[in-house]
Amino acid sequence: MSETPPNIILHAADVHKNFGGLRALSDIDLQIEEGKTHAIIGPNGAGKSTLLNVIIGRIPPTSGAVVFDGTVLTGKAPYEINQLGISRVFQTPEIFPDLPVLHNVMAPAFARRDGAFRINMFRSVESEGEIRQEAEDMLNDIGLHGRREDHAGSLSRGDKRRLELAMCLIQRPRLLLLDEPTAGMSRHDTNSTIDLLRKIKSSGMTKVIIEHDMHVVFSLADRISVLAQGRIIASGLPQEIKEDPRVQEAYLGGSVE
Amino acid sequence: MFSLSRKDLAALAVFAVVVLTMPLWLSPLGAAYPGLMQKFAIYAIFAIGFNILFGLTGYLSFGHAAFIGVGSYTTVWSFKLLTMDIVPAMIFAVITTGVFALVIGYFSLRRTGIYFSILTLAFAQMCYSLAYSVLTPITNGETGLLLARDDPRYLDAMFGAQANIAGLPQPTFLGSSVTGYTGFYLCAAILIVAFYVSQKIFASPFGMALRGIKSNQTRMNYTGFNTKPYMLAAFVISGMFAGLAGALLSITDPLAGAERMKWTESGNVVLMTILGGVGTLFGPVIGAWLIKYFENIFSAINTNMLNNFFSFLPDGLQNVVVTVLSKFVGEGWHLTLGLMFVLIVVFLPGGLVEGFHRLMARLKRRRGTPGGVTSVQPAE
């Protein structure tokens, strides 16, 4: 415990999740501090993605609740959770493959500005100069500006992931959830994604990252929680986690590279 | 607010010219009479509206003919009860269809994919059967809803405009009759407006959201869009277009029958849209014209006409050619249309509009290659 009480933006309190007889998550108590990057690591099948799905409202928890900045998220629709300021990057990129890359980035910006539903039939996308500029800047940042007119479905897998990240970032979410944002990326792409995530780290956005790649985790995380068999077995600063014997035993196989 | 991009403006101008000069370019094709050209315009409106739902959101409704029927009945009732003027008739038709679409859409949109299609089909068949049975007092059953000389027409009576001439009253637009070419130009003008509205929707953030739903509904939800009302809005707008088309059918020919709601009519508009090009601006219009042309002109070609046409061939050959071709025209027009549909779906999944784009691209490439500079594509 630090001396000044940290501002907890997200609190998963006493969350349990059973799938039939399988206990996917038990006794989860996770607190995410505002402005920090919090990594959740753990071996395959530890329940990392389930935890993320519970937070985002894709899967209802069997018991317990997730509270975001004073609002209970449990039972809310995905779009409502997004409108509260939570965006998510998926494990397999969820983009709009039939739309041009530029429109992929503009659509989330419209959702941020106009809310969950608006019939703005008499405006045109082309005359939305401000949002277009913002989207083009974002595409410049992630290096996809040259492909802005192409259909997003024609992008490479790594580019799709970066596009999805851009789609989340343009919403300027208060909390960004990343489910293995660099999986399937080359080392070069991974490093550029780390750089991008570092850049937004300074903007004060809170991030929760699920990641296998220890290089990514230790380059980005301020806090790490270790999940094993549906339980959080350790939580703390990266250095503490690295040295925690239980973590080394359960997950890191005795040593950390 | 009402402006269009330069490209859309050019498309609208071209479209307007093509529609208004229909009597000129349809005459060599033998279809330049107002009654048929009205149908061309009306079904184009129907298909444009259908495309807003199917083309943008990807939800395939198999019950859109119900809205044509509702629009028709409302129009005739407006003629019978209120006035022979077409403006209130059209307004009422669009509003009533909108309400119908809201109810049908609310329930149908609880399911996606094939279940959505089946639900819309079920609703449309229900409307069709009800029109023949329980709702006979409103629809006049098999006879169809007709005008009568002694209809009350309260608004007309109030303004003392009761015409006492012999025969049935005719629909009027601000006092002038809308038969013949006037009727066609009325439909043509409304078609151009409908095309413009569809252009506005295509280019708007609303249209972008509908395309997003077609492309990836999961991402739409996680991006903060509440997709349900978007779908419902698209469904209602598209139903209103169909209602307007139904109103125009009853305006140009003041009767309304349940056969307009038959499932084959719902299927027709699907064919029109796919044939022309799903999700394109021009596609549904082209598809509608093509099918209506086949239905009315191709089906009227008989053996005599073929014999005349091929009379330059030697006798034996002429007989063979005429015998073979006669299977494809006249009553066989469905065969030609079916073959064409199969060929287009297999080889041009994007419809005729895609075919046109491919052709243009090929021409451009051919013209561009010798120069060597114009056709350089960025490396992938």
Chai-1 contact restraints between the chains, C-beta under 6 A:
chainA,res_idxA,chainB,res_idxB,connection_type,confidence,min_distance_angstrom,max_distance_angstrom,comment,restraint_id
A,P78,B,N221,contact,1.0,0.0,6.0,A-B,restraint_1
A,P78,B,Y222,contact,1.0,0.0,6.0,A-B,restraint_2
A,Y79,B,N221,contact,1.0,0.0,6.0,A-B,restraint_3
A,Y79,B,G224,contact,1.0,0.0,6.0,A-B,restraint_4
A,Y79,B,F225,contact,1.0,0.0,6.0,A-B,restraint_5
A,Y79,B,N226,contact,1.0,0.0,6.0,A-B,restraint_6
A,N82,B,Y222,contact,1.0,0.0,6.0,A-B,restraint_7
A,N82,B,G224,contact,1.0,0.0,6.0,A-B,restraint_8
A,Q83,B,G224,contact,1.0,0.0,6.0,A-B,restraint_9
A,R88,B,Y222,contact,1.0,0.0,6.0,A-B,restraint_10
A,E94,B,N216,contact,1.0,0.0,6.0,A-B,restraint_11
A,E94,B,T218,contact,1.0,0.0,6.0,A-B,restraint_12
A,E94,B,R219,contact,1.0,0.0,6.0,A-B,restraint_13
A,F96,B,G212,contact,1.0,0.0,6.0,A-B,restraint_14
A,F96,B,S215,contact,1.0,0.0,6.0,A-B,restraint_15
A,F96,B,N216,contact,1.0,0.0,6.0,A-B,restraint_16
A,P97,B,S215,contact,1.0,0.0,6.0,A-B,restraint_17
A,D98,B,S215,contact,1.0,0.0,6.0,A-B,restraint_18
A,L99,B,R211,contact,1.0,0.0,6.0,A-B,restraint_19
A,L99,B,S215,contact,1.0,0.0,6.0,A-B,restraint_20
A,H103,B,M208,contact,1.0,0.0,6.0,A-B,restraint_21
A,A107,B,M208,contact,1.0,0.0,6.0,A-B,restraint_22
A,A107,B,G212,contact,1.0,0.0,6.0,A-B,restraint_23
A,P108,B,T223,contact,1.0,0.0,6.0,A-B,restraint_24
A,F110,B,P205,contact,1.0,0.0,6.0,A-B,restraint_25
A,A111,B,T223,contact,1.0,0.0,6.0,A-B,restraint_26
A,A111,B,G224,contact,1.0,0.0,6.0,A-B,restraint_27
A,A111,B,F225,contact,1.0,0.0,6.0,A-B,restraint_28
A,A116,B,G224,contact,1.0,0.0,6.0,A-B,restraint_29
A,A116,B,N226,contact,1.0,0.0,6.0,A-B,restraint_30
A,F117,B,N226,contact,1.0,0.0,6.0,A-B,restraint_31
A,F117,B,P229,contact,1.0,0.0,6.0,A-B,restraint_32
A,I119,B,F206,contact,1.0,0.0,6.0,A-B,restraint_33
A,I119,B,A233,contact,1.0,0.0,6.0,A-B,restraint_34
A,N120,B,S204,contact,1.0,0.0,6.0,A-B,restraint_35
A,N120,B,P205,contact,1.0,0.0,6.0,A-B,restraint_36
A,N120,B,F206,contact,1.0,0.0,6.0,A-B,restraint_37
A,M121,B,K200,contact,1.0,0.0,6.0,A-B,restraint_38
A,M121,B,I201,contact,1.0,0.0,6.0,A-B,restraint_39
A,M121,B,S204,contact,1.0,0.0,6.0,A-B,restraint_40
A,M121,B,F206,contact,1.0,0.0,6.0,A-B,restraint_41
A,F122,B,M1,contact,1.0,0.0,6.0,A-B,restraint_42
A,R123,B,S204,contact,1.0,0.0,6.0,A-B,restraint_43
A,S124,B,A203,contact,1.0,0.0,6.0,A-B,restraint_44
A,S124,B,S204,contact,1.0,0.0,6.0,A-B,restraint_45
A,V125,B,P205,contact,1.0,0.0,6.0,A-B,restraint_46
A,V125,B,M208,contact,1.0,0.0,6.0,A-B,restraint_47
A,E126,B,S5,contact,1.0,0.0,6.0,A-B,restraint_48
